[in-house]
């Protein structure tokens, strides 16, 4: 078999089997949030990192707090972390948290600022 034929077979095998992030990302369904950690803080508390747990997250996942993107870090397909500033939690409210991944939006989970 020629080098071109072997190269084609190797390329075809990689495309068929998938390779890491790309294949998982392409097959990912709708992102879904199951829990937030913490899920409540006191108004006036300092900046914190919030764990968003769920499924269907990708490396491009961004956490939104009341409709505005927050600095986010992908941990796994089931966990994304977001930096929530002291300004975000300055006043008591029920904040809405969602995750955007691959052009899709998750369900909304409420976060209590007491």
GROMACS elastic network, one bead per residue, 0.5 to 0.9 nm:
[ bonds ]
;  ai    aj funct       b0    kb
    1     4     6  0.81955   500
    1     5     6  0.61030   500
    1     6     6  0.67232   500
    2     5     6  0.51544   500
    2     6     6  0.63746   500
    2     7     6  0.86140   500
    3     6     6  0.50857   500
    3     7     6  0.59753   500
    3     8     6  0.84370   500
    4     7     6  0.50544   500
    4     8     6  0.60631   500
    4     9     6  0.86259   500
    5     8     6  0.51178   500
    5     9     6  0.62667   500
    5    10     6  0.87287   500
    6     9     6  0.51034   500
    6    10     6  0.62272   500
    6    11     6  0.86036   500
    7    10     6  0.51429   500
    7    11     6  0.61229   500
    7    12     6  0.84849   500
    8    11     6  0.50771   500
    8    12     6  0.59801   500
    8    13     6  0.84905   500
    9    12     6  0.50193   500
    9    13     6  0.60562   500
    9    14     6  0.86387   500
   10    13     6  0.50660   500
   10    14     6  0.62764   500
   10    15     6  0.86818   500
   11    14     6  0.51652   500
   11    15     6  0.62036   500
   11    16     6  0.85312   500
   12    15     6  0.51349   500
   12    16     6  0.60062   500
   12    17     6  0.84934   500
   13    16     6  0.51061   500
   13    17     6  0.59626   500
   13    18     6  0.81718   500
   14    17     6  0.52431   500
   14    18     6  0.56164   500
   14    19     6  0.65839   500
   15    18     6  0.51613   500
   15    19     6  0.74543   500
   15    23     6  0.88553   500
   16    19     6  0.89177   500
   17    23     6  0.83290   500
   18    21     6  0.86418   500
   18    22     6  0.71834   500
   18    23     6  0.50228   500
   18    24     6  0.81642   500
   19    22     6  0.62328   500
   19    23     6  0.58898   500
   19    24     6  0.83393   500
   20    23     6  0.59977   500
   20    24     6  0.66349   500
   20    25     6  0.87072   500
   21    24     6  0.53069   500
   21    25     6  0.58411   500
   21    26     6  0.84510   500
   21    58     6  0.82652   500
   21    59     6  0.80898   500
   22    25     6  0.51680   500
   22    26     6  0.60916   500
   22    27     6  0.86863   500
   23    26     6  0.52416   500
   23    27     6  0.63569   500
   23    28     6  0.86285   500
   24    27     6  0.53162   500
   24    28     6  0.60303   500
   24    58     6  0.83159   500
   24    77     6  0.89934   500
   25    28     6  0.51238   500
   25    29     6  0.87068   500
   25    56     6  0.84488   500
   25    57     6  0.83447   500
   25    58     6  0.60809   500
   25    59     6  0.81265   500
   25   102     6  0.78953   500
   26    29     6  0.85924   500
   26   102     6  0.86127   500
   28    31     6  0.78706   500
   28    55     6  0.89828   500
   28    56     6  0.55265   500
   28    57     6  0.76860   500
   28    58     6  0.78574   500
   28    77     6  0.89740   500
   28   102     6  0.85214   500
   29    32     6  0.89224   500
   29    55     6  0.86075   500
   29    56     6  0.57464   500
   29    57     6  0.87937   500
   29   104     6  0.86899   500
   30    55     6  0.82234   500
   30    56     6  0.60213   500
   30    57     6  0.84852   500
   30   101     6  0.81405   500
   30   102     6  0.89073   500
   30   104     6  0.63181   500
   30   105     6  0.71192   500
   30   106     6  0.65526   500
   31    54     6  0.74798   500
   31    55     6  0.56740   500
   31    57     6  0.56755   500
   31    58     6  0.86380   500
   31    99     6  0.70952   500
   31   100     6  0.74285   500
   31   101     6  0.66479   500
   31   102     6  0.89366   500
   31   104     6  0.70086   500
   31   105     6  0.64937   500
   31   107     6  0.76915   500
   32    53     6  0.84111   500
   32    54     6  0.53857   500
   32    55     6  0.53052   500
   32    56     6  0.64025   500
   32    57     6  0.79243   500
   32    78     6  0.89648   500
   32    98     6  0.85112   500
   32    99     6  0.77985   500
   32   105     6  0.81909   500
   32   107     6  0.57872   500
   32   108     6  0.86178   500
   33    36     6  0.78799   500
   33    52     6  0.67591   500
   33    53     6  0.57996   500
   33    55     6  0.66819   500
   33    56     6  0.89189   500
   33    78     6  0.87025   500
   33    97     6  0.88860   500
   33    98     6  0.73512   500
   33    99     6  0.76045   500
   33   106     6  0.64962   500
   33   107     6  0.62939   500
   33   108     6  0.74296   500
   33   109     6  0.70687   500
   34    52     6  0.78878   500
   34    53     6  0.57354   500
   34    55     6  0.78890   500
   34   107     6  0.89271   500
   34   109     6  0.80861   500
   35    38     6  0.87914   500
   35    39     6  0.76370   500
   35    51     6  0.82696   500
   35    52     6  0.62278   500
   35    53     6  0.52246   500
   35    54     6  0.67157   500
   35   109     6  0.76855   500
   36    39     6  0.50189   500
   36    40     6  0.86952   500
   36    50     6  0.68340   500
   36    51     6  0.57210   500
   36    53     6  0.61482   500
   36    54     6  0.89328   500
   36    97     6  0.88250   500
   36   109     6  0.79679   500
   36   110     6  0.89064   500
   36   111     6  0.77307   500
   37    40     6  0.80703   500
   37    49     6  0.87169   500
   37    50     6  0.56696   500
   37    51     6  0.50017   500
   37    52     6  0.66221   500
   37    53     6  0.79379   500
   38    41     6  0.73196   500
   38    49     6  0.86346   500
   38    50     6  0.61952   500
   38    51     6  0.71415   500
   38    52     6  0.89708   500
   38   111     6  0.86206   500
   39    50     6  0.82773   500
   39   110     6  0.81073   500
   39   111     6  0.54448   500
   39   112     6  0.65466   500
   39   113     6  0.87476   500
   40   111     6  0.58926   500
   40   113     6  0.57297   500
   40   114     6  0.72228   500
   41    44     6  0.86932   500
   41    45     6  0.69232   500
   41    89     6  0.78098   500
   41   111     6  0.84753   500
   41   112     6  0.66442   500
   41   113     6  0.51535   500
   41   114     6  0.62108   500
   42    45     6  0.56514   500
   42    89     6  0.75399   500
   42    90     6  0.85540   500
   42    91     6  0.85027   500
   42    92     6  0.74668   500
   42   112     6  0.83422   500
   42   113     6  0.54530   500
   43    46     6  0.89239   500
   43    86     6  0.85735   500
   43    89     6  0.53198   500
   43    90     6  0.50684   500
   43    91     6  0.50251   500
   43    92     6  0.53581   500
   43    93     6  0.84128   500
   43   113     6  0.55911   500
   43   114     6  0.55501   500
   44    86     6  0.66663   500
   44    87     6  0.82126   500
   44    89     6  0.61263   500
   44    91     6  0.67991   500
   44    92     6  0.86710   500
   45    48     6  0.84814   500
   45    86     6  0.64581   500
   45    89     6  0.69279   500
   45    90     6  0.73833   500
   46    84     6  0.89537   500
   46    85     6  0.72155   500
   46    86     6  0.50564   500
   46    87     6  0.87828   500
   46    89     6  0.81723   500
   46    90     6  0.88889   500
   47    83     6  0.72671   500
   47    84     6  0.56893   500
   47    87     6  0.81031   500
   47    88     6  0.84592   500
   47    89     6  0.81952   500
   48    82     6  0.83928   500
   48    83     6  0.60109   500
   48    84     6  0.54817   500
   48    85     6  0.66732   500
   48    86     6  0.78699   500
   49    81     6  0.64746   500
   49    82     6  0.55767   500
   49    84     6  0.60808   500
   49    85     6  0.87208   500
   50    80     6  0.84166   500
   50    81     6  0.55379   500
   50    82     6  0.52587   500
   50    83     6  0.64258   500
   50    84     6  0.68799   500
   51    79     6  0.67084   500
   51    80     6  0.60403   500
   51    82     6  0.66939   500
   52    63     6  0.80990   500
   52    78     6  0.81798   500
   52    79     6  0.56114   500
   52    80     6  0.51959   500
   52    81     6  0.58696   500
   52    82     6  0.76062   500
   52    97     6  0.88765   500
   52    98     6  0.88836   500
   52    99     6  0.84613   500
   53    78     6  0.55929   500
   53    80     6  0.66974   500
   53    81     6  0.86316   500
   54    57     6  0.76536   500
   54    77     6  0.78764   500
   54    79     6  0.62771   500
   54    80     6  0.85677   500
   55    76     6  0.89036   500
   55    77     6  0.58057   500
   55    79     6  0.74527   500
   56    77     6  0.55997   500
   56    78     6  0.66805   500
   56   101     6  0.79096   500
   56   106     6  0.88974   500
   57    60     6  0.79709   500
   57    61     6  0.59572   500
   57    74     6  0.77532   500
   57    75     6  0.89881   500
   57    76     6  0.70418   500
   57    78     6  0.61251   500
   57    79     6  0.70988   500
   57    80     6  0.73370   500
   57    99     6  0.80544   500
   57   100     6  0.83150   500
   57   101     6  0.61325   500
   57   102     6  0.85860   500
   58    61     6  0.53257   500
   58    74     6  0.69857   500
   58    75     6  0.89631   500
   58    76     6  0.74130   500
   58    77     6  0.59026   500
   58    78     6  0.88641   500
   58    80     6  0.87847   500
   58   101     6  0.60250   500
   58   102     6  0.72614   500
   59    62     6  0.88187   500
   59    73     6  0.80951   500
   59    74     6  0.54795   500
   59    75     6  0.81789   500
   59    76     6  0.80117   500
   59    77     6  0.82401   500
   59   101     6  0.80276   500
   59   102     6  0.89692   500
   60    73     6  0.87874   500
   60    74     6  0.74544   500
   60   100     6  0.80922   500
   60   101     6  0.58871   500
   60   102     6  0.67564   500
   61    72     6  0.73013   500
   61    73     6  0.77010   500
   61    74     6  0.64901   500
   61    80     6  0.72410   500
   61    99     6  0.64127   500
   61   100     6  0.55525   500
   61   102     6  0.73968   500
   62    69     6  0.64952   500
   62    70     6  0.69808   500
   62    71     6  0.73773   500
   62    72     6  0.54608   500
   62    73     6  0.77098   500
   62    74     6  0.82699   500
   62    80     6  0.79813   500
   62    81     6  0.88627   500
   62    82     6  0.80097   500
   62    98     6  0.84476   500
   62    99     6  0.55615   500
   62   100     6  0.53671   500
   62   101     6  0.67238   500
   63    68     6  0.82835   500
   63    69     6  0.58615   500
   63    70     6  0.57292   500
   63    71     6  0.74705   500
   63    72     6  0.60238   500
   63    73     6  0.88291   500
   63    80     6  0.76548   500
   63    81     6  0.77415   500
   63    82     6  0.61815   500
   63    83     6  0.89966   500
   63    97     6  0.69778   500
   63    98     6  0.58568   500
   63   100     6  0.65744   500
   64    67     6  0.54114   500
   64    68     6  0.50390   500
   64    70     6  0.57818   500
   64    72     6  0.89973   500
   64    82     6  0.86493   500
   64    96     6  0.79440   500
   64    97     6  0.55957   500
   64    98     6  0.52596   500
   64    99     6  0.59510   500
   64   100     6  0.75382   500
   65    68     6  0.52549   500
   65    69     6  0.63471   500
   65    70     6  0.66846   500
   65    84     6  0.82078   500
   65    88     6  0.81854   500
   65    95     6  0.66581   500
   65    96     6  0.58366   500
   65    98     6  0.69604   500
   66    69     6  0.85282   500
   66    95     6  0.57075   500
   66    97     6  0.63363   500
   66    98     6  0.83607   500
   67    96     6  0.75308   500
   67    97     6  0.78071   500
   67    98     6  0.80678   500
   69    72     6  0.82295   500
   70    82     6  0.61435   500
   70    83     6  0.62579   500
   70    84     6  0.69280   500
   70    85     6  0.88153   500
   71    81     6  0.84145   500
   71    82     6  0.56446   500
   71    83     6  0.55331   500
   71    84     6  0.80513   500
   72    80     6  0.68541   500
   72    81     6  0.55454   500
   72    83     6  0.65518   500
   73    79     6  0.89495   500
   73    80     6  0.57290   500
   73    81     6  0.51255   500
   73    82     6  0.63846   500
   73    83     6  0.87269   500
   74    77     6  0.79328   500
   74    79     6  0.67542   500
   74    81     6  0.64950   500
   74    82     6  0.89544   500
   75    78     6  0.76824   500
   75    79     6  0.53707   500
   75    80     6  0.53380   500
   75    81     6  0.70907   500
   76    79     6  0.50713   500
   76    80     6  0.68050   500
   77    80     6  0.79830   500
   80    99     6  0.86260   500
   84    87     6  0.82411   500
   84    88     6  0.63693   500
   84    89     6  0.78200   500
   85    88     6  0.52193   500
   85    89     6  0.69032   500
   85    90     6  0.87832   500
   86    89     6  0.52859   500
   86    90     6  0.59026   500
   87    90     6  0.50799   500
   87    91     6  0.82824   500
   88    91     6  0.78043   500
   88    95     6  0.88295   500
   89    92     6  0.70766   500
   89    93     6  0.80522   500
   89    95     6  0.88969   500
   89   113     6  0.62232   500
   89   114     6  0.88676   500
   90   113     6  0.84112   500
   91   113     6  0.70524   500
   91   114     6  0.78320   500
   92   112     6  0.76710   500
   93   111     6  0.83041   500
   93   112     6  0.62654   500
   93   113     6  0.51510   500
   93   114     6  0.67726   500
   94   110     6  0.61029   500
   94   111     6  0.56245   500
   94   113     6  0.61302   500
   94   114     6  0.84137   500
   95   109     6  0.83616   500
   95   110     6  0.56035   500
   95   111     6  0.50068   500
   95   112     6  0.63577   500
   95   113     6  0.73375   500
   96   108     6  0.61192   500
   96   109     6  0.58321   500
   96   111     6  0.61850   500
   96   112     6  0.89366   500
   97   107     6  0.84323   500
   97   108     6  0.55029   500
   97   109     6  0.52533   500
   97   110     6  0.61260   500
   97   111     6  0.68846   500
   98   105     6  0.69910   500
   98   106     6  0.56376   500
   98   107     6  0.61409   500
   98   109     6  0.65655   500
   98   110     6  0.89739   500
   99   104     6  0.83215   500
   99   105     6  0.58766   500
   99   106     6  0.52952   500
   99   107     6  0.77929   500
   99   108     6  0.81254   500
  100   103     6  0.64460   500
  100   104     6  0.55355   500
  100   106     6  0.63368   500
  101   104     6  0.52817   500
  101   105     6  0.64867   500
  101   106     6  0.80057   500
  102   105     6  0.84255   500
  105   108     6  0.87571   500
